[in-house]
Amino acid sequence: MTGITAMIKAAIRVPHMEVNKMNSARVLQCLSGEKRSLGLYTLGFSYYAEMYLAFEEAWRDLRDWIVKYPCSSTSPTYEKKISDLLKLLSMVDLYRTERLIEDLKRLHSSYPAMTNLTPNESHDMHIKDVIKCRINENPHKLLAYVWVLYSALFNGGRFIRQEILKAGPEFWGLTTDDEIQSFPPPLSFWAVNNDPEFHETFKSCVNKAGELLTFDERQHVIQESVWILHRCKELTEELDKRAKIYRDS
């Protein structure tokens, strides 16, 4: 059976290329050239942070539920399946929530006015609530978020990490090249485990988790992966509108 990671890759190929092209151009606008802007970076980072914060919160809720109501050999099949899936995905060096909170705190302290432009309860996309609801209704869809968003961090994030370093320590409020190389706040989100063995283990765990699912459930995960990419496109388009407000303010 073809692994779930390969199936997702094939399904999202076209929207992924489109989103990658859009976001790469905007990262360059933020981090290079005469018009580079830490404020615009903060705006974009704040929006995409909501996606990671949302699915990791839903993930924690599922883990807490499993701890409170542990599955036994007589547990309903789906509940046992989700319990096993969560165990497979529980790898160190994945979670980003604490890093995001610290990074956002540092960035927003430099741009207090950014609060009026970044996601809040009146934000018309409600991305955080939407993602949590989708995972809570169908917990197996968590697999789509784990693979798509962490893969984006590991792979697509490589380009962003290069641009972060090129921007130099002073741009980030840091002091030395050595300091920026360690990706401290406000850059800690981007610090990842670069060991190839870690990446292979991650991929293997996701594929094993996919094997726990029925055909229909795997299709749900694939469809959710496509939905994530379409949502990313909408998010970037919304960002363009907010960026114009920021420039004009």
N, CA and C of each residue as an Amber inpcrd file, in Angstrom:
protein
   747
   0.8380000  -1.1940000   0.0000000   0.0000000   0.0000000   0.0000000
   0.8790000   1.2520000   0.0000000   0.5250000   2.2080000  -0.8650000
   1.2650000   3.4620000  -0.9230000   1.1310000   4.2070000   0.3910000
   2.2350000   4.7300000   0.8970000   2.2100000   5.4470000   2.1650000
   1.3870000   6.7240000   2.0900000   0.8210000   7.1210000   3.2210000
  -0.0300000   8.3080000   3.2600000   0.7530000   9.5650000   2.8960000
   2.0550000   9.6050000   3.2040000   2.8370000  10.8040000   2.8810000
   2.9670000  10.9880000   1.3710000   3.1420000   9.8860000   0.6470000
   3.2340000   9.9710000  -0.8150000   1.8930000  10.3640000  -1.4170000
   0.8140000   9.8620000  -0.8400000  -0.5270000  10.1910000  -1.3350000
  -0.8290000  11.6710000  -1.1220000  -0.4370000  12.1870000   0.0340000
  -0.6460000  13.6110000   0.3120000   0.1920000  14.4630000  -0.6380000
   1.4440000  14.0620000  -0.8330000   2.3390000  14.8210000  -1.7110000
   1.7550000  14.9580000  -3.1100000   1.2050000  13.8650000  -3.6350000
   0.6190000  13.8910000  -4.9760000  -0.6170000  14.7910000  -5.0210000
  -1.4190000  14.7390000  -3.9620000  -2.6750000  15.4930000  -3.9400000
  -2.4570000  16.9990000  -3.8230000  -1.4180000  17.3990000  -3.0960000
  -1.2220000  18.8370000  -2.8350000  -0.1910000  19.4770000  -3.7590000
   0.3150000  18.7290000  -4.7250000   1.4300000  19.2160000  -5.5430000
   1.1370000  20.5830000  -6.1620000  -0.0030000  20.7250000  -6.8180000
  -0.3150000  21.9830000  -7.5090000  -0.5730000  23.1290000  -6.5290000
  -1.4820000  22.9730000  -5.5520000  -1.6770000  24.0930000  -4.6150000
  -0.4340000  24.4150000  -3.7960000   0.3810000  23.3940000  -3.5150000
   1.6090000  23.6420000  -2.7620000   2.5690000  24.5180000  -3.5590000
   2.7100000  24.2370000  -4.8440000   3.5900000  25.0470000  -5.6930000
   3.1170000  26.4990000  -5.7240000   1.8110000  26.6830000  -5.7980000
   1.2500000  28.0380000  -5.8670000   1.4990000  28.8000000  -4.5660000
   1.2110000  28.1510000  -3.4370000   1.4000000  28.8000000  -2.1380000
   2.8810000  29.0650000  -1.8790000   3.7290000  28.1120000  -2.2380000
   5.1660000  28.2780000  -2.0330000   5.7030000  29.4760000  -2.8190000
   5.2350000  29.6300000  -4.0470000   5.6620000  30.7590000  -4.8780000
   5.2000000  32.0840000  -4.2700000   3.9360000  32.1130000  -3.8240000
   3.3880000  33.3340000  -3.2140000   4.1720000  33.7200000  -1.9610000
   4.3730000  32.7450000  -1.0860000   4.9900000  33.0470000   0.2010000
   6.4820000  33.3430000   0.0830000   7.1560000  32.6670000  -0.8490000
   8.5850000  32.9400000  -1.0480000   8.7990000  34.3910000  -1.4730000
   7.9400000  34.8770000  -2.3630000   8.0530000  36.2620000  -2.8230000
   7.8350000  37.2410000  -1.6760000   6.8910000  36.9300000  -0.8070000
   6.5800000  37.8400000   0.2980000   7.6480000  37.7980000   1.3860000
   8.2510000  36.6380000   1.5830000   9.3610000  36.5390000   2.5400000
  10.5200000  37.4100000   2.0740000  10.8190000  37.3570000   0.7890000
  11.9010000  38.1810000   0.2440000  11.6000000  39.6690000   0.4140000
  10.3360000  40.0550000   0.2250000   9.9550000  41.4530000   0.4070000
  10.1870000  41.9050000   1.8470000   9.9050000  41.0030000   2.7870000
  10.0480000  41.3450000   4.2110000  11.5040000  41.4120000   4.6540000
  12.3240000  40.4990000   4.1370000  13.6460000  40.2850000   4.7240000
  14.8210000  40.7640000   3.8850000  14.5850000  41.2570000   2.6850000
  15.7120000  41.6940000   1.8570000  15.3740000  42.9880000   1.1230000
  16.4010000  43.6640000   0.6650000  16.2150000  44.8930000  -0.0960000
  16.0190000  46.1170000   0.7840000  15.9070000  47.2650000   0.1400000
  15.7900000  48.5330000   0.8620000  14.4800000  48.6490000   1.6330000
  13.4410000  47.9670000   1.1680000  12.1270000  48.0840000   1.8050000
  11.8390000  46.9470000   2.7810000  12.8870000  46.2280000   3.1760000
  12.6530000  45.1290000   4.1140000  12.0360000  45.6670000   5.3990000
  11.2230000  44.8360000   6.0430000  10.4370000  45.3450000   7.1660000
  10.1810000  44.2500000   8.1930000  10.6730000  44.4560000   9.4030000
  10.3880000  43.5200000  10.4850000   8.9050000  43.5620000  10.8440000
   8.2860000  44.7210000  10.6440000   6.8540000  44.8400000  10.9080000
   6.0330000  43.9420000  10.0020000   6.3580000  43.9220000   8.7050000
   5.6340000  43.0580000   7.7720000   5.9010000  41.5850000   8.0710000
   7.1410000  41.2630000   8.4420000   7.4390000  39.8840000   8.8490000
   6.5740000  39.5020000  10.0450000   6.4860000  40.3820000  11.0300000
   5.6940000  40.1180000  12.2310000   4.2360000  39.8750000  11.8760000
   3.7230000  40.6530000  10.9500000   2.3380000  40.4960000  10.5110000
   2.1100000  39.1110000   9.9100000   2.9580000  38.7240000   8.9590000
   2.8080000  37.4190000   8.3150000   3.0260000  36.2670000   9.2680000
   4.0360000  36.3840000  10.1070000   4.3420000  35.3300000  11.0720000
   3.1790000  35.1300000  12.0370000   2.5640000  36.2290000  12.4630000
   1.4480000  36.1540000  13.4050000   0.2650000  35.4060000  12.8020000
   0.0050000  35.6260000  11.5250000  -1.1160000  34.9490000  10.8780000
  -0.8750000  33.4510000  10.7710000   0.2900000  33.0780000  10.2600000
   0.5590000  31.6480000  10.0790000   0.7520000  30.9380000  11.4110000
   1.1800000  31.6660000  12.4330000   1.3130000  31.0630000  13.7610000
  -0.0140000  30.5050000  14.2400000  -1.1170000  31.1550000  13.8560000
  -2.4370000  30.7050000  14.2980000  -2.7310000  29.2750000  13.8630000
  -2.2570000  28.8800000  12.6950000  -2.5030000  27.5220000  12.2110000
  -1.8070000  26.4980000  13.0980000  -0.5570000  26.7790000  13.4480000
   0.1980000  25.8550000  14.3000000  -0.3710000  25.8340000  15.7140000
  -0.6860000  26.9970000  16.2480000  -1.2540000  27.0620000  17.5940000
  -2.5840000  26.3190000  17.6580000  -3.3710000  26.4130000  16.5930000
  -4.6880000  25.7700000  16.5750000  -4.5880000  24.2550000  16.5740000
  -3.8010000  23.7040000  15.6470000  -3.7900000  22.2470000  15.5690000
  -3.0310000  21.6280000  16.7330000  -2.0310000  22.3250000  17.2670000
  -1.3360000  21.7790000  18.4330000  -2.2230000  21.8310000  19.6810000
  -3.0870000  22.8310000  19.7700000  -4.0320000  22.8730000  20.8930000
  -5.0380000  21.7310000  20.7850000  -5.5450000  21.4970000  19.5720000
  -6.4640000  20.3710000  19.3690000  -5.7650000  19.0510000  19.6680000
  -4.5030000  18.9560000  19.3140000  -3.6930000  17.7630000  19.5800000
  -3.5590000  17.5350000  21.0820000  -3.2590000  18.6060000  21.8230000
  -3.1440000  18.4920000  23.2800000  -4.4670000  18.0580000  23.9070000
  -5.5610000  18.6010000  23.3950000  -6.8770000  18.2190000  23.9180000
  -7.1280000  16.7270000  23.7240000  -6.7410000  16.2050000  22.5690000
  -6.9050000  14.7730000  22.3050000  -6.0270000  13.9410000  23.2310000
  -4.7880000  14.3780000  23.4300000  -3.8890000  13.6480000  24.3280000
  -4.4260000  13.6450000  25.7590000  -4.9330000  14.7990000  26.1960000
  -5.4830000  14.8920000  27.5480000  -6.6930000  13.9740000  27.7040000
  -7.4910000  13.8910000  26.6560000  -8.6760000  13.0240000  26.6820000
  -8.2630000  11.5600000  26.7990000  -7.2130000  11.1790000  26.0780000
  -6.7370000   9.7950000  26.1300000  -6.1930000   9.4650000  27.5160000
  -5.4930000  10.4260000  28.1200000  -4.9560000  10.2060000  29.4690000
  -6.0920000  10.0510000  30.4750000  -7.1190000  10.8740000  30.3190000
  -8.2480000  10.8390000  31.2570000  -9.1020000   9.5970000  31.0600000
  -9.2530000   9.1760000  29.8060000 -10.0650000   7.9960000  29.4940000
  -9.2300000   7.0190000  28.6670000  -8.2550000   6.3660000  29.3010000
  -7.3590000   5.4660000  28.5580000  -8.1150000   4.3210000  27.8960000
  -7.6380000   3.9510000  26.7110000  -8.2810000   2.8740000  25.9630000
  -7.7820000   1.5180000  26.4520000  -8.6510000   0.5520000  26.4040000
  -8.2940000  -0.8250000  26.7350000  -8.5540000  -1.6910000  25.5220000
  -8.3120000  -2.9600000  25.6560000  -8.5310000  -3.8860000  24.5410000
 -10.0020000  -3.9610000  24.1590000 -10.8840000  -3.5090000  25.0720000
 -12.3220000  -3.5520000  24.7820000 -12.8590000  -2.1950000  24.3320000
 -11.9720000  -1.2070000  24.1970000 -12.4100000   0.1270000  23.7810000
 -12.9200000   0.0990000  22.3440000 -13.8430000   1.0130000  22.0030000
 -14.3100000   1.0890000  20.6160000 -13.1390000   1.2270000  19.6550000
 -13.2570000   0.6250000  18.5130000 -12.1600000   0.5690000  17.5490000
 -11.6010000   1.9480000  17.2050000 -12.4710000   2.9270000  16.9340000
 -11.9900000   4.2440000  16.5200000 -11.2030000   4.9230000  17.6350000
 -11.6870000   4.8240000  18.8590000 -10.9860000   5.4420000  19.9870000
  -9.5990000   4.8310000  20.1600000  -9.5090000   3.5250000  20.0480000
  -8.2170000   2.8360000  20.1720000  -7.2860000   3.2720000  19.0330000
  -7.8610000   3.4150000  17.8630000  -7.0740000   3.8370000  16.6980000
  -6.4670000   5.2250000  16.9100000  -7.2610000   6.1460000  17.4120000
  -6.7720000   7.5010000  17.6550000  -5.7200000   7.4960000  18.7530000
  -5.9220000   6.6760000  19.7710000  -4.9290000   6.5490000  20.8440000
  -3.5960000   6.0680000  20.2870000  -3.6380000   5.0610000  19.4250000
  -2.4070000   4.5350000  18.8170000  -1.7700000   5.5630000  17.8820000
  -2.6120000   6.3020000  17.1530000  -2.1050000   7.3330000  16.2430000
  -1.3600000   8.4170000  17.0200000  -1.9280000   8.8320000  18.1510000
  -1.2950000   9.8660000  18.9680000   0.0460000   9.4010000  19.5150000
   0.1210000   8.1400000  19.8910000   1.3840000   7.5990000  20.4030000
   2.4590000   7.6120000  19.3180000   2.0750000   7.2650000  18.0970000
   3.0360000   7.2520000  16.9950000   3.5740000   8.6550000  16.6950000
   2.7280000   9.6540000  16.8580000   3.1050000  11.0170000  16.4830000
   3.8020000  11.7810000  17.6010000   3.8990000  11.1770000  18.7690000
   4.4820000  11.8770000  19.9260000   6.0060000  11.8480000  19.8670000
   6.5650000  12.6590000  18.9870000   8.0120000  12.7780000  18.8410000
   8.4950000  14.0830000  19.4580000   9.6650000  14.0410000  20.0470000
  10.2580000  15.2820000  20.5580000  10.6830000  16.1510000  19.3750000
  10.8590000  17.4150000  19.6240000  11.3230000  18.3940000  18.6320000
  10.2740000  18.7650000  17.5910000   9.0230000  18.3590000  17.7970000
   7.9810000  18.7520000  16.8570000   7.2280000  19.9910000  17.3320000
   6.7520000  19.9710000  18.5510000   5.8270000  20.9890000  19.0360000
   6.4190000  22.3960000  18.9740000   5.5810000  23.3350000  18.5550000
   6.0300000  24.7110000  18.3470000   5.3350000  25.7300000  19.2470000
   4.3480000  25.3330000  20.0090000   3.5190000  26.3010000  20.7290000
   4.3190000  27.2120000  21.6480000   5.1470000  26.6390000  22.5130000
   5.9090000  27.4710000  23.4500000   6.8540000  28.4110000  22.7120000
   7.4630000  27.9160000  21.6470000   8.3620000  28.7550000  20.8520000
   7.5880000  29.9130000  20.2140000   6.4140000  29.5870000  19.6690000
   5.6050000  30.6160000  19.0220000   5.1920000  31.7060000  20.0040000
   4.7600000  31.2990000  21.1770000   4.3280000  32.2720000  22.1830000
   5.4680000  33.2250000  22.5320000   6.6540000  32.6670000  22.7180000
   7.8100000  33.4950000  23.0760000   8.2190000  34.4000000  21.9180000
   8.2200000  33.8560000  20.7030000   8.5910000  34.6610000  19.5320000
   7.6040000  35.8070000  19.3180000   6.3130000  35.4930000  19.4150000
   5.2890000  36.5150000  19.2000000   5.3660000  37.6090000  20.2610000
   5.6630000  37.2150000  21.4800000   5.7970000  38.1940000  22.5600000
   6.9170000  39.1830000  22.2340000   8.0500000  38.6520000  21.7700000
   9.1840000  39.5140000  21.4390000   8.8540000  40.4240000  20.2510000
   8.2520000  39.8610000  19.2220000   7.9480000  40.6300000  18.0210000
   6.9120000  41.7100000  18.2970000   5.8600000  41.3720000  19.0190000
   4.7980000  42.3400000  19.2770000   5.2460000  43.4390000  20.2380000
   6.2280000  43.1400000  21.0800000   6.7460000  44.1810000  21.9740000
   7.4580000  45.2720000  21.1780000   7.9620000  44.9010000  20.0010000
   8.6250000  45.8810000  19.1340000   7.6230000  46.6700000  18.3030000
   6.4270000  46.0700000  18.0930000   5.4050000  46.7030000  17.2600000
   4.0470000  46.5980000  17.9440000   3.8110000  47.3960000  19.0120000
   2.5340000  47.3240000  19.7360000   1.3210000  47.5620000  18.8400000
   1.4600000  48.4320000  17.8330000   0.3370000  48.7350000  16.9450000
  -0.0500000  47.5420000  16.0850000   0.8320000  46.5330000  16.0050000
   0.5700000  45.3550000  15.1840000  -0.6530000  44.5880000  15.6770000
  -1.0050000  44.7550000  16.9450000  -2.1470000  44.0470000  17.5160000
  -3.4230000  44.3450000  16.7410000  -3.5270000  45.5390000  16.1800000
  -4.7270000  45.9160000  15.4360000  -4.7950000  45.2600000  14.0650000
  -3.6820000  44.6940000  13.6110000  -3.6360000  44.1050000  12.2750000
  -3.5490000  42.5930000  12.2950000  -3.1520000  42.0170000  13.4310000
  -2.9540000  40.5770000  13.5120000  -4.2260000  39.8880000  13.9600000
  -4.2810000  38.5450000  13.8410000  -5.5150000  37.8220000  14.1240000
  -6.0460000  38.0950000  15.5240000  -7.3470000  38.2760000  15.5940000
  -8.0200000  38.4290000  16.8790000  -9.4220000  37.8570000  16.7490000
 -10.2330000  38.0030000  17.7710000 -11.5380000  37.3590000  17.7620000
 -12.4600000  37.9110000  16.6860000 -12.2050000  39.1280000  16.2260000
 -13.0490000  39.7060000  15.1870000 -12.5500000  39.3840000  13.7850000
 -11.4250000  38.6700000  13.7080000 -10.8400000  38.3260000  12.4050000
 -11.8410000  37.4780000  11.6160000 -12.1130000  37.8760000  10.3810000
 -13.1870000  37.2280000   9.6370000 -12.8520000  35.8090000   9.2140000
 -11.6070000  35.3720000   9.3260000 -11.2810000  34.0040000   8.9100000
 -11.4080000  33.0130000  10.0620000 -11.2880000  33.4770000  11.3050000
 -11.4390000  32.6040000  12.4760000 -10.6470000  31.3120000  12.3040000
  -9.4470000  31.4160000  11.7990000  -8.6980000  30.2270000  11.4000000
  -8.4660000  29.2700000  12.5570000  -8.1930000  29.8120000  13.7280000
  -7.8930000  28.9510000  14.8700000  -9.1050000  28.1180000  15.2640000
 -10.2580000  28.7720000  15.3680000 -11.4740000  28.0540000  15.7530000
 -11.8760000  27.0330000  14.6960000 -11.7090000  27.3990000  13.4380000
 -12.0840000  26.4930000  12.3450000 -11.2490000  25.2160000  12.3870000
  -9.9380000  25.3630000  12.5460000  -9.0510000  24.1950000  12.5670000
  -9.3520000  23.3070000  13.7590000  -9.5030000  23.8910000  14.9320000
  -9.7960000  23.0930000  16.1260000 -11.0970000  22.3300000  15.9590000
 -12.1030000  22.9730000  15.3860000 -13.3980000  22.3260000  15.1670000
 -13.2710000  21.1580000  14.1980000 -12.5130000  21.3360000  13.1180000
 -12.3680000  20.2770000  12.1140000 -11.6640000  19.0550000  12.7020000
 -10.6690000  19.2830000  13.5550000  -9.9590000  18.1600000  14.1690000
 -10.8100000  17.5040000  15.2480000 -11.5150000  18.2980000  16.0340000
 -12.3520000  17.7290000  17.0850000 -13.4630000  16.8570000  16.5130000
 -13.9970000  17.2510000  15.3600000 -15.0710000  16.4790000  14.7350000
 -14.5490000  15.1990000  14.0950000 -13.3270000  15.2280000  13.6000000
 -12.7130000  14.0640000  12.9450000 -11.2490000  13.9760000  13.3670000
 -10.9650000  13.4090000  14.5400000  -9.5980000  13.4180000  15.0800000
  -8.5320000  12.8430000  14.1540000  -8.9010000  11.9110000  13.2710000
  -7.8900000  11.3460000  12.3740000  -7.3440000  12.3910000  11.3980000
  -8.0830000  13.4950000  11.2040000  -7.6050000  14.5570000  10.3210000
  -6.3800000  15.2660000  10.8830000  -6.1150000  15.0690000  12.1740000
  -4.9000000  15.6350000  12.7720000  -3.6730000  15.2430000  11.9630000
  -3.6920000  14.0470000  11.4020000  -2.5420000  13.5450000  10.6500000
  -2.1890000  14.4740000   9.4930000  -3.1930000  15.0720000   8.8630000
  -2.9440000  15.9950000   7.7530000  -2.1640000  17.2160000   8.2250000
  -2.5550000  17.7580000   9.3660000  -1.8950000  18.9540000   9.8870000
  -0.4660000  18.6450000  10.3110000  -0.2840000  17.5120000  10.9630000
   1.0540000  17.1210000  11.4080000   1.9980000  17.0130000  10.2170000
   1.5690000  16.3250000   9.1700000   2.4650000  16.1170000   8.0380000
   2.6630000  17.3850000   7.2140000   1.5820000  18.0540000   6.8620000
   1.6860000  19.2160000   5.9720000   2.4190000  20.3810000   6.6400000
   2.0500000  20.7100000   7.8720000   2.6130000  21.9100000   8.4950000
   4.0240000  21.7040000   9.0250000   4.3320000  20.5260000   9.5580000
   5.7150000  20.2950000   9.9870000   6.6290000  20.0970000   8.7860000
   6.1250000  19.4730000   7.7240000   6.9370000  19.3460000   6.5100000
   7.2500000  20.7220000   5.9330000   6.2680000  21.6210000   6.0000000
   6.5000000  22.9950000   5.5340000   7.5970000  23.6570000   6.3590000
   7.5820000  23.4170000   7.6580000   8.6070000  23.9840000   8.5370000
   9.9820000  23.4040000   8.2290000  10.0530000  22.0880000   8.0430000
  11.3440000  21.4360000   7.8090000  11.9000000  21.7520000   6.4240000
  11.0420000  21.6800000   5.4110000  11.5110000  21.7860000   4.0280000
  11.4170000  23.2130000   3.4850000  10.2010000  23.7440000   3.4000000
  10.0450000  25.1220000   2.9450000  10.7170000  26.1030000   3.8830000
  10.7570000  25.7460000   5.1620000  11.3950000  26.6090000   6.1530000
  12.8820000  26.7630000   5.9400000  13.4810000  25.8440000   5.1820000
  14.9200000  25.9260000   4.9120000  15.2520000  27.2360000   4.1870000
  14.4290000  27.5910000   3.2110000  14.6170000  28.8460000   2.4730000
  14.4650000  30.0490000   3.4100000  13.4520000  30.0070000   4.2630000
  13.2200000  31.1220000   5.1850000  14.3700000  31.2520000   6.1730000
  14.8760000  30.1270000   6.6660000  16.0110000  30.1830000   7.5980000
  17.2270000  30.8400000   6.9450000  17.4560000  30.5490000   5.6720000
  18.5670000  31.1830000   4.9570000  18.3770000  32.6980000   4.8850000
  17.1510000  33.1240000   4.5890000  16.8770000  34.5580000   4.4860000
  16.9600000  35.2400000   5.8490000  16.5620000  34.5260000   6.8990000
  16.6690000  35.0620000   8.2600000  18.1290000  35.3710000   8.5920000
  19.0110000  34.4330000   8.2600000  20.4380000  34.6280000   8.5380000
  21.0110000  35.7720000   7.7070000  20.5790000  35.8660000   6.4450000
  21.0720000  36.9380000   5.5710000  20.6650000  38.3210000   6.0900000
  19.5040000  38.3860000   6.7370000  19.0210000  39.6790000   7.2430000
  19.9380000  40.2410000   8.3160000  20.6710000  39.3650000   9.0040000
  21.6450000  39.8090000   9.9990000  21.0600000  39.9750000  11.3870000
  21.9050000  39.8930000  12.4110000  21.4300000  39.9300000  13.7980000
  20.7470000  41.2370000  14.1910000  21.2480000  42.3790000  13.6930000
  20.6720000  43.6610000  14.1060000  19.2170000  43.7880000  13.6750000
  18.8790000  43.2430000  12.5200000  17.5010000  43.2930000  12.0230000
  16.5440000  42.6540000  13.0200000  17.0230000  41.6080000  13.7180000
  16.1870000  40.8460000  14.6490000  16.3460000  41.3010000  16.0940000
  17.0970000  42.3600000  16.3130000  17.3100000  42.8260000  17.6760000
  18.3010000  41.9750000  18.4370000  19.1530000  41.2560000  17.7070000
  20.1840000  40.4170000  18.3110000  21.5340000  41.1170000  18.1610000
  22.5640000  40.5480000  18.7500000  23.8460000  41.2670000  18.7980000
  24.9410000  40.6840000  17.9200000  25.0100000  39.3510000  17.7980000
  26.1350000  38.7460000  17.0760000  25.6620000  37.6970000  16.0840000
  26.5370000  37.3740000  15.1320000  26.2440000  36.3090000  14.1760000
  26.0980000  34.9680000  14.8860000  26.9000000  34.7490000  15.9120000
  26.8020000  33.4960000  16.6690000  25.4290000  33.3640000  17.3190000
  24.9040000  34.4720000  17.8050000  23.6000000  34.4400000  18.4720000
  22.4920000  34.0810000  17.4890000  22.5090000  34.6830000  16.3190000
  21.4460000  34.4260000  15.3480000  21.4920000  32.9860000  14.8350000
  22.6850000  32.3990000  14.7940000  22.8280000  31.0230000  14.3140000
  22.0830000  30.0240000  15.1960000  21.8520000  30.3800000  16.4590000
  21.1570000  29.4670000  17.3770000  19.6420000  29.6610000  17.3500000
  19.1680000  30.6230000  16.5650000  17.7370000  30.9040000  16.4240000
  17.0390000  31.0720000  17.7810000  17.4740000  32.0830000  18.5590000
  16.7880000  32.3750000  19.8180000  15.5110000  33.1690000  19.5210000
  14.6520000  33.4200000  20.5070000  13.5210000  34.3240000  20.2760000
  14.0380000  35.6650000  19.7490000  13.4090000  36.2500000  18.7460000
  12.1010000  35.9180000  18.1760000  12.1400000  34.9390000  17.0030000
  13.1450000  34.0770000  16.9650000  13.3290000  33.1680000  15.8250000
  13.2390000  31.6950000  16.2110000  12.8610000  31.3980000  17.4440000
  12.9660000  30.0170000  17.9310000  12.0340000  29.0490000  17.2070000
  10.9400000  29.5520000  16.6330000  10.0420000  28.6900000  15.8530000
  10.7930000  27.9790000  14.7410000  11.7750000  28.6620000  14.1530000
  12.4700000  28.1410000  12.9760000  13.6020000  27.1740000  13.3110000
  13.9140000  27.0140000  14.5860000  14.9800000  26.0860000  14.9930000
  14.4560000  24.6590000  14.9160000  15.0400000  23.8570000  14.0400000
  14.5560000  22.4900000  13.8280000  15.7090000  21.4950000  13.9300000
  15.3470000  20.2520000  14.1100000  16.3120000  19.1600000  14.1240000
  16.6720000  18.8210000  12.6760000  17.9100000  19.0510000  12.2990000
  18.3340000  18.8320000  10.9110000  18.9000000  17.4440000  10.6550000
  18.8520000  16.5810000  11.6430000  19.3660000  15.2200000  11.4870000
  18.4870000  14.4600000  10.4900000  19.0570000  13.9700000   9.3630000
  18.2640000  13.2260000   8.3800000  17.5200000  12.0420000   8.9900000
  18.1170000  11.4280000  10.0010000  17.4670000  10.2880000  10.6510000
  16.1740000  10.7210000  11.3400000  16.1780000  11.9220000  11.9130000
  14.9660000  12.4500000  12.5480000  13.8580000  12.6140000  11.5180000
  14.1950000  13.1520000  10.3610000  13.1980000  13.3720000   9.3160000
  12.6540000  12.0480000   8.7870000  13.5090000  11.0570000   8.6590000
  13.0560000   9.7440000   8.2000000  12.1570000   9.0850000   9.2370000
  12.5050000   9.2540000  10.5060000  11.6750000   8.6990000  11.5780000
  10.3090000   9.3680000  11.5920000  10.2950000  10.6680000  11.4210000
   9.0380000  11.4160000  11.3700000   8.1590000  10.9070000  10.2310000
   8.7370000  10.7790000   9.0500000   7.9890000  10.2880000   7.8920000
   7.4710000   8.8790000   8.1400000   8.3040000   8.0250000   8.7170000
   7.9110000   6.6480000   9.0030000   6.7470000   6.6000000   9.9900000
   6.7950000   7.4410000  11.0180000   5.7220000   7.4660000  12.0190000
   4.4020000   7.9140000  11.4000000   4.4650000   8.9050000  10.5180000
   3.2490000   9.3790000   9.8560000   2.6780000   8.2790000   8.9610000
   3.5380000   7.5810000   8.2340000   3.0610000   6.4880000   7.3780000
   2.4670000   5.3450000   8.1950000   3.0810000   5.0350000   9.3290000
   2.5270000   3.9940000  10.1980000   1.1720000   4.4230000  10.7560000
   1.0590000   5.6990000  11.0950000  -0.2250000   6.2160000  11.5720000
  -1.2790000   6.1080000  10.4750000  -0.8700000   6.3690000   9.2350000
  -1.7960000   6.2510000   8.1150000  -2.3010000   4.8390000   7.9150000
  -1.4620000   3.8630000   8.2390000  -1.8510000   2.4580000   8.0930000
  -2.9260000   2.0440000   9.0900000  -3.0910000   2.8190000  10.1500000
  -4.1300000   2.5210000  11.1380000  -5.5210000   2.8660000  10.6160000
  -5.5810000   3.7180000   9.6020000  -6.8510000   4.2710000   9.1470000
  -7.5100000   3.4210000   8.0710000  -8.8180000   3.5540000   7.9730000
  -9.5580000   2.9080000   6.8980000  -9.3160000   3.6750000   5.5980000
  -9.7660000   3.1130000   4.4940000  -9.6290000   3.7880000   3.2040000
 -10.2960000   5.1580000   3.2440000 -11.5260000   5.2080000   3.7510000
 -12.2560000   6.4780000   3.8060000 -11.5470000   7.4920000   4.6970000
 -11.0110000   7.0290000   5.8150000 -10.3020000   7.9410000   6.7220000
  -9.0340000   8.4920000   6.0780000  -8.3420000   7.6570000   5.3190000
  -7.1530000   8.1470000   4.6080000  -7.5480000   9.2020000   3.5780000
  -8.6810000   8.9830000   2.9210000  -9.1640000   9.9810000   1.9620000
  -9.4870000  11.2940000   2.6610000 -10.0460000  11.1990000   3.8640000
 -10.3170000  12.4130000   4.6440000  -9.0230000  13.1770000   4.9150000
  -7.9740000  12.4500000   5.2720000  -6.6820000  13.0740000   5.5730000
  -6.1170000  13.7520000   4.3260000  -6.2150000  13.0860000   3.1970000
  -5.7200000  13.6580000   1.9400000  -6.5110000  14.9110000   1.5730000
  -7.8370000  14.8300000   1.6870000  -8.6860000  15.9870000   1.3810000
  -8.4060000  17.1490000   2.3320000  -8.1520000  16.8190000   3.5960000
  -7.8430000  17.8660000   4.5720000  -6.5080000  18.5260000   4.2440000
  -5.5670000  17.7540000   3.7340000  -4.2700000  18.3080000   3.3430000
  -4.4370000  19.3300000   2.2270000  -5.2960000  19.0130000   1.2680000
  -5.5800000  19.9550000   0.1820000  -6.2630000  21.2030000   0.7450000
  -7.2010000  20.9900000   1.6650000  -7.8980000  22.1160000   2.2990000
  -6.9070000  23.0380000   2.9990000  -5.9200000  22.4660000   3.6810000
  -4.9090000  23.2650000   4.3860000  -4.1820000  24.1800000   3.4060000
  -3.8000000  23.6440000   2.2540000  -3.0780000  24.4630000   1.2690000
  -3.9650000  25.5670000   0.7140000  -5.2370000  25.2490000   0.4590000
  -6.1500000  26.2920000  -0.0150000  -6.3430000  27.3670000   1.0560000
  -6.3790000  26.9430000   2.3000000  -6.5170000  27.8960000   3.4000000
  -5.2740000  28.7850000   3.4990000  -4.1130000  28.1920000   3.2580000
  -2.8710000  28.9750000   3.2650000  -2.9090000  30.0570000   2.1870000
  -3.4260000  29.7110000   1.0260000  -3.5360000  30.6990000  -0.0490000
  -4.4500000  31.8460000   0.3740000  -5.6040000  31.4910000   0.9620000
  -6.5370000  32.5190000   1.4240000  -5.8940000  33.3900000   2.5030000
  -5.1110000  32.7470000   3.3600000  -4.4370000  33.4600000   4.4400000
  -3.4520000  34.4800000   3.8790000  -2.6910000  34.0710000   2.8690000
  -1.7220000  34.9790000   2.2540000  -2.4240000  36.1250000   1.5360000
  -3.5410000  35.8290000   0.8900000  -4.3050000  36.8910000   0.2240000
  -4.8560000  37.8900000   1.2440000  -5.3140000  37.3840000   2.3870000
  -5.7710000  38.2650000   3.4610000  -4.6110000  39.1030000   3.9940000
  -3.4500000  38.4680000   4.0890000  -2.2480000  39.1700000   4.5570000
  -1.8940000  40.3430000   3.6510000  -2.0500000  40.1520000   2.3570000
  -1.7460000  41.2320000   1.4190000  -2.6050000  42.4640000   1.7150000
  -3.8740000  42.2320000   2.0660000  -4.7680000  43.3490000   2.3950000
  -4.3070000  44.0360000   3.6830000  -3.9460000  43.2250000   4.6880000
  -3.4970000  43.7890000   5.9600000  -2.1490000  44.5040000   5.7950000
  -1.3040000  43.9630000   4.9310000   0.0020000  44.5860000   4.6990000
  -0.1610000  45.9740000   4.0890000  -1.1510000  46.1230000   3.2090000
  -1.4110000  47.4390000   2.6080000  -1.8390000  48.4350000   3.6860000
  -2.6750000  47.9720000   4.6250000  -3.0930000  48.8380000   5.7310000
  -1.8780000  49.2450000   6.5520000  -0.9850000  48.2590000   6.7840000
   0.2190000  48.5290000   7.5780000   1.0950000  49.5690000   6.8900000
   1.2900000  49.4200000   5.5740000   2.1480000  50.3620000   4.8390000
   1.5450000  51.7650000   4.8220000   0.2010000  51.8220000   4.7520000
  -0.4730000  53.1180000   4.6470000  -0.6610000  53.8090000   5.9930000
  -0.4040000  53.0510000   7.0690000  -0.6560000  53.6210000   8.4030000
   0.5020000  54.5010000   8.8720000
